[in-house]
Amino acid sequence: MGNSANMGGFYMQYLESLCRRRGWVDPSYECYRDHSGYTCLVLVNGREYQTDLAYESDSLAQENAAMRAFMVCRNFSVNGGMLARNGITLTLPKPLVEFANKPMIEHQIEALAAAGVTDVVLAVNYRPEVMEKHLAEYEKRFGLKITFSIETEPLDTAGPLKLAEEILAKDDSPFFVLNSDVICDFPFKDLAEFHKNHGDEGTIVVTKVEEPSKYGVVVHKPGHATKIDRFVEKPVEFVGNRINAGMYILNTSVLKRIELRPTSIEKETFPAIVRDGQLHSFDLPGFWMDVGQPKDFLTGTCLYLTSLTKQGSKLLAPPSEPYVHAGNVLIDPSAKIGKNCKIGPNVTVGPNVVIGDGCRLQRCVLLPGSKVKDHAWVKSTIVGWNSTVGKWARLENVTVLGDDVTIGDEIYVNGGSILPHKSIKANVDIPAIIM
């Protein structure tokens, strides 16, 4: 192992234990002291992980107190969701779709592992066999166990928790719950500490929004900053601006409140916990977005790239690159970019993408293997795997190309959702689903 920076034996012992649990064989690492103790950068197979040993040795090193998480990985929502509106998830389950060049579910599992989670339960209702290979890789890389909980019939948002009760209630440790469509900075460590300190039954992560009338709003008890008093659905008058962010930490006692039937955690379970004065909110710092819909996927990409810029991330293309315009550009090293291109702001370019000469890309996502030919103009668009955008074509207004779609030369697409393996030879002037 690498440089210990004169760490004490206690921290050294914990670091070795952490590496064993995560399956990190002979990693290199560098540790340094900070105000809280030790921070360690661990390099494993070319990937860098950061762990706060001072925090983890206090709260995570007890291997008999494993933390668990429950993740809802549906490919459709109650009202149809992403599957009904575009062809991206006809090829891959939604959790495996690349967000900023990494599958959505990998963002979340990586954050859970960093917080000390050792068991993850995935509630799935669509093509679990496609996910198995990816999840086996994540188990090995992040040192945790992933189990499927398969719904044979829709159980809404609380029923799946009851279905997985045997795993979630192995002991009295609280467990995380999250929606696989959510992207943010995932402050799981702070959330766990907050929940432990207030000592009640549940904690909902909330985020502030500018237009609360579009959402269900969380209202606190008078004189209490975090204890929830009630929920108000799409309020006409201002009662608050905090909404449910789709992440929770719950005590196992919550499972006793749920029956194995279609049950809404938002409309049935949480109000019951509120009546008993046992539910709190945790303010989410930083950005947040539910990216389950194409327009929100693009907005979430913008927020994520902006966050990387604020962090000074080296993942982003440097502004000195001649093709970078206004920043927030994430390009895989294997992508090929032609001459005189103008890319940005808010663009992600995946592996093995080919971009021709003179292309203009803005607020768009190019998934792996796609191709944009010379002088094409692409804005507010998701270009699917192995799809081709023709020369001088123009795509905009939340256009979504499924897998292996071909857009002809000089074709205009205005908000079209094109299902896989289609060839578009005429303009799409009005937003439509092309099957």
N, C-alpha and C positions, 0 to 999 in steps of 0.2 A: 504494500500500500504506500501512498505518497507522503507528502509533507504534513506532519502533525502540528507544526508550529508550537512545540512544547506544551501540548495539551495535557491536562491532568489525566490520570488513569481512568477516572469515572467517565469522562467524555469520550476518551479513546475506546473504552469498552462499549459504550453505546453506539459509536460510529461503526464498529465492527459488527455489532448486532444488527444494526440497520441494513448494512450491506448484505448480511446473510439472509435476512428476511426478504429482501428485494431481489435476491439472486444475482447480485453484482459480484462477479468473480474477479478478484485482484484489480479493482478499479484504481485509478490515480485520483488524487484529491489534493486540495489546498485549503487549509483552515486559517482563519485569522480571528483575533479578538475584536469584539465591538462592545457597545454599551451594555448589552444583555448577556454576553458570554462569548460563545463561539459561533461563527457561521462557517459552513463548509461547502465548497464547490467540489462536486464529485463528477469525474469524467468517466463515462461508461460507453464503450463502443462509439466514440465520437460524439455522444450526446452529453450535455451538461445539465446537472441537477443541483439545485441549491437547497440546503437544509439548515435550519436554525437549531443547532444542537442544544442551546440553552432552553428553548421552548420544548423541544421534543423529548429531551431527557427527563424533564419534569412531568410531561403530560402524556407521552406516547410510548415510553420505553417499557411499560408494563405489558408484556406480551399476552398476559391472560386477560387484559381489558381491551380486546380488539374493538375497533370502531367499524361500523357498517354503514352502507349507503344504499338507498333504493332509488333507482333511476327509471323514469317513465320514458320508454323508447318506442312510442307508437309511430306508425307511418302515416296515420291519419288522425285528425282530431274529430270531435263529435260532429262538427259541421262539414267534414270533408277534407279540410286542410290542404296541405301542399300536394298530396297525391292527386286530388281532384282537379288541380289547377295547372299542373305542368308535368312534363315527362321525365324530369330528373329522377324522381324516386321510383319510376318504373324500372330503372336499371339497378339502382342500389337502394337499400333501406336508408331512410333519411339520416340516421345517426352516422352513417359511413360517408355521407357526402362531404367533400372537402370544404372546410371553412378556413380561409387564409392558409391554404395548402396543407391542411391537416384535418383528418376526419373530425366532425363535430364531437363525437363521443371521446376522442382522444384528448381534446382540451379538458374535458370534465374528469376523465379518469386520472389524467396526470395531476390535476389539482387535488383530487381526493387522495391519491397516494401520497402527495406531498404533505397532506394534513394528517397522515397516519392511518387512513382507512385501509383495512386489510380484507374486507369482504364487500363485494358489490353485487346487488341483485338487480337485474335488468327485467323490467316488465315489458314484454314484447307481444305483438299480435300479428307480425308480418315477417315472413322469411327469416326466422332465426338461424337457419342453417347457413345462410350467406354470411352472417356475422361471426360464426364460430372461429374461422381461421384468424380473423383480425383480433378477436378477443383472446385467443390463446397467445398471440404475440404480446398483447398488453399485459396478460397475467405474468408472463416471463419477464418482460421489461420493467414493470412497475412493482412486482413482488406482491401481488394480491390475488384473491380468488374471485372469479366472476361466475355467477349462476344465473341461468334464465328462469324467469317465472312467466309461463306462457298462458295467456288468456284464451280459452276456447270460446268464450263469449265476452262481449264488452262488459266491463265492470266499473266503468266511469273512473273517477280519480281516487277514490278511497278503497274500493273493493280490491284492487290489486295488492294493496298493503296487507289486507287480511289474508289473501292467497299466499303471501310470502311470510306469514307470521312465524312459521317454524324456524326460519333463518334469522329474521329480524329480532326475534325475542329469545335468542340463545342465552342471553343474560340480561341484566338490567341496564346495560349501557344504552344511552340514547343513540339514535341513528339519523343520518341525513336523508332527506328526500329532495329530489330535483327533477325538473323537466329537461329532457335531453335537447330541447330547442333553445335553451337559454344560454347566452354568452355574456360573460362579465369577467371581473377579476377573481371571482370565486374565493371570498375571504373565509374559508371553512374553519381555519384555526381560530380566528376572532369570533366567529359565530358560535363555535363550541364553547369557548371561554365565557361568552356572554350568557349562553343558556345555562351553563353550570352555575354562574354567579346568581342568577335570579331564582333558580331552584324550582320553577314551576314546570308544567307539563309540556308546553310547546313553545316554539319560537318561529315566527314567519319572517322571512327576509322581505323587506319592502323597499321600493324605490320611488323617488319623487318624479312626478310628471307635470307637464305644463298644462294639459287639458284633462283634469280628473273626471270631467263629465262623461268621458268615453269609457270609463272603467268602473270596477267596484273599488270603493275607497275604504281604507282602514281608518277608523276613528278611535282615538285613545280615551281612556277614562279621565275625567277632569282632574287636573293636578298631577297626572302621572305621565311621564314621558314615553313609556314603552308598553304599559299594560293596555291591552285592546278592550274597548268597550262594546263595539259593534262594527258591522260592515254595512256600507250604503252602496247599493248598486246604481251606477250612472247618476250621481246626484244632480239635481237641477240647480240647487243652491250650493255654494261652497261650504264643505264640511271638512276638507282636508285635501292633501295632494299626494298621499302615500298609497301605493297600490301593491298588491301581492306580486312578488317578483318570481314566483315559481320555485322557490327553494325554502326548505324548512329543516329544523332539527326537532325531533319528537322523542319523548320518553316512550318506552315500550307499553306503558299503561294506555296510551292512545289506541293501541290495537284492540283493546277490550271494548272500545266504543264503536267499533266497526263490525258490521255483519258481512258475511260472504255473499254479497249480492251487489248489483249496480248501486253504488253509493257515491255521492259527491262530497269530497273532503271540504270544498269551499262552502257548500250550502247546507251540509248536515253536520259533519264532524267538527269543523272549526267553530261554528256558532254554539255547539254544545260545550266545547272547552271554554269559550268566552263566558258562557253563563255561570260556569264554576270559577271564573276569575283566574284561569290558569294559562292564558295565552298572551304572549308578548310579541312585539315587533323589533326587528333589528334593521337599522338603516344601512342600506348598501352604499358603500363609497364607490365613486367612479361610475363608469358607464354600465349600461344594461340594455339588452334587447332580446326579445323572443323572435328568433329568426325562422320560424316555421313557414312563413309565407315569403314568396320571392322578393316583394318590395322591402320587407323587413330584413331579409337575408342581405340585401344590398346595403340597407341602412346600418345593420349590425357590422358589416364589413368596414364601412366608413368609421364607425366608432372604435372598432378594434384597431384599425391601422392608426388612427389618431392617438390611441393609447400607447401603441408601440413607439410612435414618434415622441411622445412626452417622456417615455422611458429611455429614449436614446438608443433604441434597439438596433443591433447590427444586422438584424434580419432584413431591414428595409434597404432598398436601393439607395445609394448615396445621392444627394442632390447634385453632385458634380457630374453624374452621368448625363450625357447629352440628351438622352431621350426622356429624362425625368422632368415633369412639369408640375409644379406646385406641391410636390411631395406625396407622402403616404402611398408609396409604390412598393409592392412586395413581389419579387420575381424569383422563381426557382432558378438555380444555377444552370440547369440543363436547357432552359428556354433559349430560343434564338430570336434575336431582334434585328430587323432590317435597318436600313439607313433612313435618316430624317424622320424618325417616328417621334410622336409627342404623346407621352404616357403619363396620366395622372390628372388631378389627384384621385386617390382612393381606388387603386387598381390592384388586383392580385392576378398573377400569371403563374400557372401551375407547371409541373414537370413536362418536358418534351413538347411544350407549346412552340409554334413557329409563327412569328409575326413578320409580315412582308414590309416592303419599303413604304414610307410615307403614311403610315397608319396613325389614326387618332383614337386613343383609348381613354375613356374617362368614366369613373364610377361603375366599374364592371368587374366581372369575375370570369377568367378563362380557365376552365377545368383541364386536367391533364390530357395531352395529346391533341388538343384543338389547334386550329390553324386560322389565321386571319391574313387574307391576301392583300396585295399592294393597295394602298390608298383607301382602305375601308375605314369607316367611321363607326365606332361602337361606344354607346353610352347607356348607362342604366340597364345593363344586359348581363345575363348569365349564359355563357357559351359552354354547352355540355361537352362531355368527353368525346374526343375524336371527331368533333364537328368542324365544319369549314365555312368560313364567311368569305364570300367572293370579292373580287376586285371592285373597288368603288361602291361596295354595298354600304347601306346605312341602317343601323339597328339602334333603337332607342325605346324609351317609355316602358321600362320593365319588360323587355323581351326575354324569353327563356327558350333556349334551344336544348332539347333532350340529347341523348346519346346518338352520335353518328348522323347528325343533321347536316344537310348541305344547303347553304344559301347561295343562290346564283349571283353572277356578276351584276353589279348595278341594281340590285334589288333593294327595296325599302321595306323594312318591317317595323311597324308601329305598335308595340305592345303585344306582339304575337307570342303564344305559347305553343311551341312546335314539338310534337311528340317524336319519339326516337325513329331514326331511319327514314326520315322524310326528306324530300328534295323540293325546295321552294324556288319556283321559276317565275312567279308573278308577285307583284307588290302585295303586302298586307297592310292596307291603309288604316284599317280600324282594328283595335285589339280583338283578338279571337283565338280560340283553341284550334289548332290545325292537327287533325287526326289522320 
